[in-house]
Amino acid sequence: MVIAGVLAVLLFVGWAAIRGRPQDLPWTPLDLGQPIGLFTGRKLAALTDDFPACRAALDRAGVRYTVLPPRGQRGETCGYADGVRFTSGGPRRVGFTPADLGVACPVAAALAVWEWEVVQPAARTILGSPVVAIEHFGSYSCRRLYGRDAGSWSEHATADAVDIAGFRLADGRRLTIVGDWSREGQGADARFLRTVRDGACRLFSTTLSPDYNAAHRDHLHLDQASRGATGWRACR
């Protein structure tokens, strides 16, 4: 059994090396500019415990951002010390609406890869026009799951989540989750929204859509819970 396990590992390493895809190996550094690999999602989630490494990854990829002042006190349930906000320029061209979106750094890193490797290719292929703006319902909110008075705290409480509401295209079209996510998934608009949802599942620890429940009928919930570093993901 031990020999078989070692051989399997060696074959896996050789396969990744031959393909020239270091992102498919668990020990290679995260490169936001590389196509999504087998371990990209885990590496992104691991950034929740390493703000300097997250900032370094953004810097290497040419992502421009500003660091947000810490919010809350150490040990408190709500707040963050790793918040960032995208700024204009660099390889990132899509803006967020409203423009004052602040998120935890690991969410920003995943959003950048999602835009480059999922959203824009899907928009061009399925819709024939690139995305120029991503609409959202915000990130930080000091609350428990579903706004309850008790129970687990939401990833929004530490800005480790963002709710995506829609997309604006260069040709003037506007797609929204609430208006264009048909139950059957038919039509180009619905196919695009499901494609970007499925792509997010590879990058975020949790991806929830209208297929999950009525509470998500109008947005995609994307979060970078630290459990994603172990490969435990929720995708619906």
C-alpha positions in Angstrom: 0.0 0.0 0.0 2.8 2.4 0.9 4.7 1.7 -2.4 1.5 2.2 -4.4 0.9 5.5 -2.6 4.4 6.7 -3.4 4.1 5.7 -7.0 0.8 7.5 -7.3 2.4 10.7 -5.9 5.3 10.4 -8.3 3.0 9.9 -11.2 0.9 12.9 -10.2 4.0 15.1 -9.9 5.3 13.9 -13.3 1.9 14.5 -14.9 1.8 18.1 -13.6 5.4 18.7 -14.7 4.9 17.4 -18.2 1.8 19.6 -18.6 3.8 22.6 -17.4 1.1 23.4 -14.8 2.7 24.2 -11.4 -0.8 25.3 -10.2 -1.8 21.7 -10.2 0.7 20.9 -7.4 -0.1 21.6 -3.8 3.3 23.0 -2.8 4.0 25.5 -5.5 3.5 29.2 -4.8 0.1 30.7 -5.7 0.2 32.7 -8.9 -2.9 34.7 -9.6 -1.9 35.2 -13.2 -1.9 31.4 -14.0 -5.0 29.5 -15.2 -7.0 27.8 -12.4 -5.3 24.7 -11.2 -6.3 21.7 -9.0 -5.0 23.5 -5.9 -5.7 27.1 -6.7 -8.8 27.2 -4.5 -7.0 25.7 -1.5 -4.1 28.2 -1.9 -6.5 31.1 -2.1 -8.3 30.0 1.1 -5.0 29.5 2.9 -4.5 33.3 2.5 -7.1 33.9 5.2 -4.3 33.3 7.7 -1.5 35.3 5.9 -2.2 38.9 5.0 1.4 39.6 3.9 1.3 36.6 1.5 -2.0 37.7 0.2 -0.8 41.2 -0.6 2.4 39.7 -2.2 0.2 37.6 -4.5 -1.8 40.7 -5.5 1.4 42.6 -6.1 2.9 39.9 -8.3 -0.2 39.8 -10.4 -0.2 43.6 -10.9 -3.5 44.0 -9.0 -3.8 47.6 -7.7 -5.4 48.1 -4.4 -5.4 50.1 -1.2 -5.2 48.6 2.3 -8.2 49.5 4.5 -7.8 50.5 8.1 -8.5 47.7 10.5 -12.0 47.4 11.8 -12.9 46.0 15.2 -10.6 44.8 17.9 -8.5 41.6 18.1 -10.6 38.8 19.5 -13.9 40.4 18.6 -16.3 38.4 16.4 -16.8 41.2 13.9 -14.2 43.2 12.1 -11.1 42.6 10.0 -7.4 43.5 9.7 -6.9 42.4 6.1 -9.3 44.5 4.2 -8.4 45.9 0.7 -10.2 47.9 -2.0 -9.4 47.6 -5.7 -8.2 50.8 -7.4 -8.1 51.7 -11.1 -5.2 50.7 -13.4 -3.1 47.6 -13.8 -4.4 44.5 -15.6 -7.7 44.7 -13.8 -10.2 46.6 -15.9 -13.6 45.8 -14.5 -15.0 48.0 -11.8 -17.4 47.2 -9.0 -20.7 49.0 -8.6 -21.0 50.6 -6.0 -17.4 51.5 -6.3 -16.5 51.5 -2.6 -16.4 47.7 -2.2 -14.0 46.6 0.5 -13.3 42.9 1.1 -10.8 40.7 2.9 -7.7 40.2 0.9 -8.3 36.5 0.1 -11.7 37.4 -1.4 -10.0 40.1 -3.5 -7.5 37.6 -4.8 -10.2 35.1 -5.7 -12.3 37.8 -7.3 -9.3 38.8 -9.5 -8.8 35.2 -10.7 -12.6 34.8 -11.2 -12.8 37.9 -13.4 -9.8 36.9 -15.5 -10.3 33.2 -15.9 -14.0 32.8 -15.6 -16.2 35.9 -16.0 -14.5 37.5 -19.0 -14.0 34.3 -21.0 -17.6 33.3 -20.4 -18.9 36.7 -21.3 -17.1 36.8 -24.6 -17.9 33.2 -25.5 -21.5 33.1 -24.4 -22.7 36.7 -24.6 -20.3 38.1 -27.3 -19.3 41.1 -25.2 -17.0 41.6 -22.2 -18.1 42.6 -18.8 -17.3 46.2 -17.8 -18.8 46.3 -14.3 -19.8 43.8 -11.6 -22.7 44.8 -9.4 -22.7 43.8 -5.7 -24.7 44.0 -2.5 -21.6 44.6 -0.3 -19.2 42.5 1.8 -18.8 43.5 5.5 -21.8 43.2 7.8 -21.5 42.4 11.5 -24.2 39.7 11.6 -25.0 36.0 12.0 -26.0 33.7 9.2 -29.3 34.9 7.6 -29.4 37.8 10.1 -30.5 35.5 13.0 -30.1 36.5 16.6 -28.2 33.3 17.5 -26.1 30.7 15.7 -23.0 30.8 13.6 -21.6 34.1 12.4 -21.6 34.9 8.8 -18.4 35.2 6.8 -19.6 38.7 6.1 -18.8 39.6 9.7 -15.1 39.5 8.8 -15.5 40.8 5.2 -14.6 37.3 4.0 -17.7 37.2 1.8 -19.2 39.2 -1.1 -22.6 39.1 -2.7 -22.7 39.5 -6.5 -25.9 40.9 -7.9 -25.3 41.3 -11.6 -23.1 42.3 -14.6 -22.9 45.1 -17.0 -21.6 44.5 -20.5 -19.7 46.7 -22.9 -22.6 46.6 -25.4 -24.9 48.1 -22.8 -26.7 45.0 -21.6 -27.2 44.4 -17.9 -27.7 40.9 -16.4 -29.0 40.4 -12.9 -29.2 37.3 -10.8 -32.8 38.0 -9.8 -33.9 38.7 -13.3 -31.9 36.4 -15.5 -31.4 33.2 -13.5 -34.1 31.0 -14.9 -34.9 27.8 -13.1 -34.4 25.8 -16.3 -31.1 27.5 -17.0 -32.0 28.1 -20.7 -30.9 31.0 -22.8 -27.5 32.7 -23.1 -28.0 34.9 -20.1 -28.9 32.1 -17.8 -26.0 29.9 -19.2 -23.6 32.7 -18.5 -24.7 33.2 -14.9 -24.5 29.4 -14.2 -21.0 29.3 -15.8 -19.7 32.1 -13.6 -21.3 30.4 -10.6 -19.6 27.1 -11.5 -16.3 28.8 -12.0 -16.6 30.5 -8.6 -17.0 27.1 -7.0 -13.4 26.3 -8.0 -12.0 29.5 -6.3 -14.2 30.2 -3.3 -14.8 28.1 -0.2 -18.5 28.7 -0.5 -20.6 29.6 -3.6 -24.3 29.9 -3.1 -26.9 30.8 -5.9 -30.6 30.8 -6.3 -30.4 27.1 -6.7 -29.6 26.9 -3.0 -32.5 28.6 -1.4 -34.8 31.7 -1.6 -32.5 33.8 0.5 -30.1 33.8 -2.5 -32.6 34.4 -5.2 -31.0 37.7 -6.1 -27.3 37.2 -5.6 -24.3 34.9 -5.7 -22.8 34.5 -2.2 -19.0 34.0 -2.5 -16.9 33.5 0.6 -13.4 32.5 1.5 -13.9 30.6 4.7 -10.7 29.2 6.0 -12.0 25.6 5.8 -11.5 25.9 2.0 -7.7 25.4 2.6 -8.5 21.7 3.4 -10.5 21.3 0.3 -13.9 21.4 2.0 -16.1 23.4 -0.3 -19.8 24.2 -0.6 -21.2 24.8 -4.1 -24.8 25.1 -5.0 
